[in-house]
Amino acid sequence: MSTELYRPSEIQRGRTAYRRRQTIRSVLLAALSTAVLGVLLVVAVTGAPGWDRVKQSFFNPEVARRWLPAILEGLWLNIRLLAVCAVLALALGLLIATLRTLRGPVFFPVRALATGYTYTFRGLPLIIVIYLAAFGVPGLRLQGTPGVLVLGGAALIITYGAYLAEVFRAGIESVHPSQLAAARSLGLTYRQTMRHVVLPQAIRRVAPPLLNDTVALQKDVGLVSLAGPIDAVRAAQIGVAQDANFTPYIVAGVLFVLLAIPLIAFTDWVTLRAARRQSAGA
């Protein structure tokens, strides 16, 4: 057996060098075109007649520094609310999706209620749900009524639970019926089949859209300020009212974007990984 190391042929080395040159060329062209576009946008915006007024009203460094601590404190509330609402909305969505996939005429009322829930809250604007929960429920004057923060979070959970339920249902129904039949033939109950066969595949298949809805939820937690809690958006609104300057809104917006970037990047990675796995399986 020959122990000589493998040496690529002249043609192979030429192809490798050509691909390397093409990659470098593409990166340089992309960087150059991006820089040119950025310069054009900066020149167009800063050269506008009203740029000085817009800069003073929306990009005032002094106002930004003054209100940054209060907005950061409010953002911490948004982060905690996001963590709780995301977990509970996922759990609610999975429950509703499971109820909608129940078979048999005896479960028709359950399926009808689950279907009505998803239809209603997917069509109802989130702002209206927050208003109904935060201001309508306390109006009933029931004992033990939680605060507006909890009610606003409940509105987010109920609304996003409807969207997530449809995502989960699509994943459950994407599992081929033959796998359910095979599991039942092995003696597994319906609950065991869902737990060990169907749900693991369904959740893995719909992970990218689930994460996309979580990104949307991260943005919409700012709407809880409509109910009164001082989160990042409400703190920015207070700053705008006191200083007659819109810079606090820009600060809050930048913080929300920075908060979303890691989750968006993770979502893109999961989506790309799922696409590669599907292509490899094909």
Kinemage of the C-alpha trace (Angstrom):
@kinemage 1
@onewidth
@group {chain A} dominant
@subgroup {mainchain}
@vectorlist {calphas} color= white
{ca met a 1} P 0.000 0.000 0.000
{ca ser a 2} L 1.478 3.328 -1.025
{ca thr a 3} L 2.259 5.796 1.738
{ca glu a 4} L 2.658 8.757 -0.594
{ca leu a 5} L 0.584 11.758 0.431
{ca tyr a 6} L -2.261 12.797 -1.808
{ca arg a 7} L -1.374 15.668 -4.097
{ca pro a 8} L -4.101 17.467 -6.038
{ca ser a 9} L -3.644 17.665 -9.750
{ca glu a 10} L -2.771 20.825 -11.581
{ca ile a 11} L -6.362 21.166 -12.785
{ca gln a 12} L -7.710 20.745 -9.247
{ca arg a 13} L -5.308 23.362 -7.892
{ca gly a 14} L -6.376 25.731 -10.663
{ca arg a 15} L -10.048 25.256 -9.797
{ca thr a 16} L -9.393 25.853 -6.099
{ca ala a 17} L -7.453 29.035 -6.837
{ca tyr a 18} L -10.167 30.250 -9.198
{ca arg a 19} L -12.891 29.680 -6.595
{ca arg a 20} L -10.806 31.486 -3.975
{ca arg a 21} L -10.358 34.471 -6.303
{ca gln a 22} L -14.079 34.507 -7.078
{ca thr a 23} L -14.954 34.453 -3.366
{ca ile a 24} L -12.596 37.324 -2.597
{ca arg a 25} L -13.947 39.260 -5.576
{ca ser a 26} L -17.554 38.743 -4.453
{ca val a 27} L -16.792 39.866 -0.900
{ca leu a 28} L -14.993 42.993 -2.115
{ca leu a 29} L -17.820 43.867 -4.505
{ca ala a 30} L -20.417 43.387 -1.783
{ca ala a 31} L -18.462 45.562 0.647
{ca leu a 32} L -17.923 48.262 -1.984
{ca ser a 33} L -21.570 48.369 -3.075
{ca thr a 34} L -22.710 48.488 0.564
{ca ala a 35} L -20.320 51.347 1.327
{ca val a 36} L -21.467 53.294 -1.735
{ca leu a 37} L -25.122 52.837 -0.855
{ca gly a 38} L -24.453 53.866 2.754
{ca val a 39} L -22.650 57.015 1.679
{ca leu a 40} L -25.460 57.929 -0.712
{ca leu a 41} L -28.070 57.483 2.019
{ca val a 42} L -26.074 59.563 4.509
{ca val a 43} L -25.562 62.345 1.979
{ca ala a 44} L -29.248 62.296 0.993
{ca val a 45} L -30.475 62.460 4.598
{ca thr a 46} L -27.969 64.939 6.010
{ca gly a 47} L -28.276 67.156 2.956
{ca ala a 48} L -32.041 67.559 3.327
{ca pro a 49} L -33.217 71.105 4.169
{ca gly a 50} L -34.827 70.048 7.457
{ca trp a 51} L -32.052 67.759 8.691
{ca asp a 52} L -30.918 70.117 11.450
{ca arg a 53} L -34.386 70.215 12.965
{ca val a 54} L -34.811 66.446 12.674
{ca lys a 55} L -31.388 65.877 14.235
{ca gln a 56} L -32.248 68.105 17.174
{ca ser a 57} L -35.679 66.521 17.673
{ca phe a 58} L -34.804 62.834 17.202
{ca phe a 59} L -31.051 62.411 17.692
{ca asn a 60} L -30.176 64.693 20.608
{ca pro a 61} L -27.241 63.114 22.522
{ca glu a 62} L -27.924 65.081 25.708
{ca val a 63} L -31.543 63.948 25.880
{ca ala a 64} L -30.489 60.368 25.081
{ca arg a 65} L -27.992 60.288 27.950
{ca arg a 66} L -30.502 61.763 30.377
{ca trp a 67} L -33.240 59.215 29.689
{ca leu a 68} L -31.151 56.113 28.979
{ca pro a 69} L -31.164 54.830 32.619
{ca ala a 70} L -34.941 55.087 32.922
{ca ile a 71} L -35.466 53.386 29.568
{ca leu a 72} L -33.036 50.602 30.500
{ca glu a 73} L -34.942 50.045 33.723
{ca gly a 74} L -38.155 49.776 31.743
{ca leu a 75} L -36.496 47.426 29.259
{ca trp a 76} L -35.733 45.019 32.089
{ca leu a 77} L -39.490 44.779 32.641
{ca asn a 78} L -39.956 44.022 28.943
{ca ile a 79} L -37.337 41.263 29.098
{ca arg a 80} L -38.972 39.583 32.089
{ca leu a 81} L -42.391 39.880 30.476
{ca leu a 82} L -41.038 38.391 27.251
{ca ala a 83} L -39.584 35.379 29.051
{ca val a 84} L -42.848 34.601 30.849
{ca cys a 85} L -45.145 35.289 27.908
{ca ala a 86} L -43.033 33.289 25.435
{ca val a 87} L -43.058 30.161 27.597
{ca leu a 88} L -46.771 30.365 28.416
{ca ala a 89} L -47.773 31.225 24.834
{ca leu a 90} L -45.824 28.212 23.539
{ca ala a 91} L -47.498 25.961 26.106
{ca leu a 92} L -50.947 27.342 25.287
{ca gly a 93} L -50.359 27.027 21.552
{ca leu a 94} L -49.250 23.406 21.897
{ca leu a 95} L -52.302 22.614 24.015
{ca ile a 96} L -54.734 24.185 21.547
{ca ala a 97} L -53.037 22.479 18.597
{ca thr a 98} L -53.331 19.124 20.339
{ca leu a 99} L -57.016 19.719 21.042
{ca arg a 100} L -57.651 20.624 17.407
{ca thr a 101} L -56.114 17.375 16.219
{ca leu a 102} L -58.233 15.116 18.449
{ca arg a 103} L -60.193 12.556 16.450
{ca gly a 104} L -63.659 11.189 17.007
{ca pro a 105} L -67.131 12.746 17.198
{ca val a 106} L -67.049 12.869 21.005
{ca phe a 107} L -64.309 15.509 20.817
{ca phe a 108} L -66.179 17.733 18.355
{ca pro a 109} L -67.112 20.367 21.006
{ca val a 110} L -63.466 20.575 22.084
{ca arg a 111} L -62.283 20.960 18.491
{ca ala a 112} L -64.952 23.584 17.843
{ca leu a 113} L -63.927 25.626 20.883
{ca ala a 114} L -60.246 25.400 19.943
{ca thr a 115} L -61.016 26.391 16.357
{ca gly a 116} L -63.163 29.332 17.470
{ca tyr a 117} L -60.372 30.488 19.773
{ca thr a 118} L -57.739 30.473 17.030
{ca tyr a 119} L -60.049 32.162 14.516
{ca thr a 120} L -61.030 34.883 16.987
{ca phe a 121} L -57.652 35.866 18.368
{ca arg a 122} L -55.825 35.582 15.072
{ca gly a 123} L -58.239 38.124 13.633
{ca leu a 124} L -58.583 40.419 16.655
{ca pro a 125} L -56.005 43.240 16.829
{ca leu a 126} L -53.619 42.852 19.745
{ca ile a 127} L -54.234 46.426 20.927
{ca ile a 128} L -57.940 45.716 21.356
{ca val a 129} L -57.193 42.547 23.322
{ca ile a 130} L -54.882 44.511 25.628
{ca tyr a 131} L -57.527 47.186 26.168
{ca leu a 132} L -60.188 44.567 26.912
{ca ala a 133} L -57.939 42.707 29.346
{ca ala a 134} L -56.366 45.715 31.093
{ca phe a 135} L -59.441 47.941 31.353
{ca gly a 136} L -62.432 45.656 30.829
{ca val a 137} L -61.574 42.907 33.322
{ca pro a 138} L -60.921 45.321 36.256
{ca gly a 139} L -64.269 46.923 35.467
{ca leu a 140} L -65.973 43.705 36.535
{ca arg a 141} L -64.759 44.412 40.099
{ca leu a 142} L -64.066 40.776 40.839
{ca gln a 143} L -62.115 39.839 43.923
{ca gly a 144} L -58.532 38.787 43.267
{ca thr a 145} L -58.270 40.614 39.948
{ca pro a 146} L -54.552 40.863 39.085
{ca gly a 147} L -52.782 44.077 38.159
{ca val a 148} L -52.658 45.620 34.723
{ca leu a 149} L -49.188 44.181 34.069
{ca val a 150} L -50.460 40.629 34.525
{ca leu a 151} L -53.575 41.366 32.492
{ca gly a 152} L -51.533 42.911 29.694
{ca gly a 153} L -49.252 39.876 29.692
{ca ala a 154} L -52.301 37.620 29.579
{ca ala a 155} L -53.499 39.467 26.475
{ca leu a 156} L -50.136 38.805 24.808
{ca ile a 157} L -50.233 35.131 25.779
{ca ile a 158} L -53.793 34.606 24.551
{ca thr a 159} L -53.157 36.367 21.234
{ca tyr a 160} L -49.838 34.738 20.430
{ca gly a 161} L -51.089 31.389 21.668
{ca ala a 162} L -53.552 31.404 18.773
{ca tyr a 163} L -50.797 32.015 16.217
{ca leu a 164} L -48.501 29.424 17.745
{ca ala a 165} L -51.338 26.886 17.867
{ca glu a 166} L -51.634 26.988 14.086
{ca val a 167} L -47.876 26.565 13.725
{ca phe a 168} L -47.923 23.540 16.015
{ca arg a 169} L -50.961 22.100 14.231
{ca ala a 170} L -49.198 22.368 10.888
{ca gly a 171} L -46.248 20.487 12.335
{ca ile a 172} L -48.451 17.777 13.836
{ca glu a 173} L -50.355 17.245 10.606
{ca ser a 174} L -47.098 17.092 8.628
{ca val a 175} L -46.240 13.779 10.326
{ca his a 176} L -47.311 10.985 7.996
{ca pro a 177} L -50.324 8.974 9.246
{ca ser a 178} L -48.395 5.746 8.711
{ca gln a 179} L -46.161 6.648 11.643
{ca leu a 180} L -49.184 6.980 13.911
{ca ala a 181} L -50.503 3.639 12.668
{ca ala a 182} L -47.116 2.004 13.240
{ca ala a 183} L -46.933 3.388 16.774
{ca arg a 184} L -50.434 2.184 17.594
{ca ser a 185} L -49.663 -1.245 16.150
{ca leu a 186} L -46.734 -1.472 18.580
{ca gly a 187} L -49.146 -1.016 21.463
{ca leu a 188} L -48.618 2.670 22.184
{ca thr a 189} L -51.617 4.628 23.385
{ca tyr a 190} L -52.705 7.829 21.658
{ca arg a 191} L -51.001 9.892 24.374
{ca gln a 192} L -47.768 7.908 24.093
{ca thr a 193} L -47.865 8.203 20.305
{ca met a 194} L -48.222 11.963 20.468
{ca arg a 195} L -45.513 12.288 23.107
{ca his a 196} L -42.874 9.953 21.692
{ca val a 197} L -43.556 9.915 17.939
{ca val a 198} L -45.551 12.886 16.689
{ca leu a 199} L -44.614 15.889 18.833
{ca pro a 200} L -40.810 15.460 18.650
{ca gln a 201} L -40.949 15.473 14.847
{ca ala a 202} L -43.550 18.240 14.678
{ca ile a 203} L -41.675 20.613 16.978
{ca arg a 204} L -38.404 20.045 15.133
{ca arg a 205} L -40.060 20.796 11.784
{ca val a 206} L -41.771 24.006 12.905
{ca ala a 207} L -38.921 25.375 15.031
{ca pro a 208} L -38.083 28.219 12.567
{ca pro a 209} L -41.638 29.660 12.403
{ca leu a 210} L -41.979 29.279 16.174
{ca leu a 211} L -38.838 31.344 16.655
{ca asn a 212} L -40.101 33.933 14.162
{ca asp a 213} L -43.259 34.363 16.211
{ca thr a 214} L -41.108 34.704 19.326
{ca val a 215} L -39.207 37.536 17.631
{ca ala a 216} L -42.528 39.227 16.876
{ca leu a 217} L -43.574 38.760 20.503
{ca gln a 218} L -40.317 40.379 21.642
{ca lys a 219} L -41.346 43.481 19.733
{ca asp a 220} L -44.981 43.476 20.792
{ca val a 221} L -44.270 43.281 24.529
{ca gly a 222} L -43.787 47.042 24.234
{ca leu a 223} L -47.530 47.365 23.677
{ca val a 224} L -48.087 46.493 27.326
{ca ser a 225} L -47.296 50.154 28.019
{ca leu a 226} L -50.833 50.875 26.786
{ca ala a 227} L -52.076 49.314 30.019
{ca gly a 228} L -49.975 51.646 32.175
{ca pro a 229} L -46.842 49.779 33.364
{ca ile a 230} L -43.634 51.768 32.975
{ca asp a 231} L -41.667 49.690 30.529
{ca ala a 232} L -39.135 50.974 28.004
{ca val a 233} L -41.799 52.458 25.732
{ca arg a 234} L -43.667 54.155 28.583
{ca ala a 235} L -40.412 55.537 30.007
{ca ala a 236} L -39.587 56.925 26.563
{ca gln a 237} L -43.055 58.427 26.306
{ca ile a 238} L -42.559 60.170 29.648
{ca gly a 239} L -39.245 61.551 28.421
{ca val a 240} L -40.817 62.830 25.219
{ca ala a 241} L -43.576 64.568 27.183
{ca gln a 242} L -41.162 66.238 29.603
{ca asp a 243} L -38.498 67.379 27.124
{ca ala a 244} L -40.700 67.897 24.043
{ca asn a 245} L -38.124 65.828 22.156
{ca phe a 246} L -38.518 62.472 20.390
{ca thr a 247} L -35.005 61.178 21.111
{ca pro a 248} L -36.176 58.836 23.937
{ca tyr a 249} L -38.276 56.956 21.398
{ca ile a 250} L -35.176 56.437 19.246
{ca val a 251} L -33.248 55.204 22.289
{ca ala a 252} L -35.998 52.703 23.128
{ca gly a 253} L -36.150 51.553 19.502
{ca val a 254} L -32.400 50.964 19.348
{ca leu a 255} L -32.510 48.957 22.571
{ca phe a 256} L -35.317 46.777 21.233
{ca val a 257} L -33.317 46.138 18.047
{ca leu a 258} L -30.222 45.208 20.046
{ca leu a 259} L -32.360 42.880 22.148
{ca ala a 260} L -33.780 41.208 19.049
{ca ile a 261} L -30.506 40.706 17.137
{ca pro a 262} L -29.341 37.569 19.037
{ca leu a 263} L -32.749 35.910 18.720
{ca ile a 264} L -33.005 36.829 15.020
{ca ala a 265} L -29.523 35.458 14.360
{ca phe a 266} L -30.396 32.238 16.185
{ca thr a 267} L -33.619 31.970 14.170
{ca asp a 268} L -31.712 32.358 10.893
{ca trp a 269} L -29.226 29.694 12.006
{ca val a 270} L -31.992 27.252 12.890
{ca thr a 271} L -33.755 27.947 9.579
{ca leu a 272} L -30.565 27.378 7.590
{ca arg a 273} L -29.802 24.211 9.515
{ca ala a 274} L -33.300 22.855 8.885
{ca ala a 275} L -32.992 23.652 5.167
{ca arg a 276} L -29.655 21.848 4.949
{ca arg a 277} L -31.035 18.834 6.797
{ca gln a 278} L -34.005 18.688 4.437
{ca ser a 279} L -31.751 18.982 1.384
{ca ala a 280} L -29.506 16.232 2.712
{ca gly a 281} L -32.532 14.031 3.361
{ca ala a 282} L -33.839 14.662 -0.125
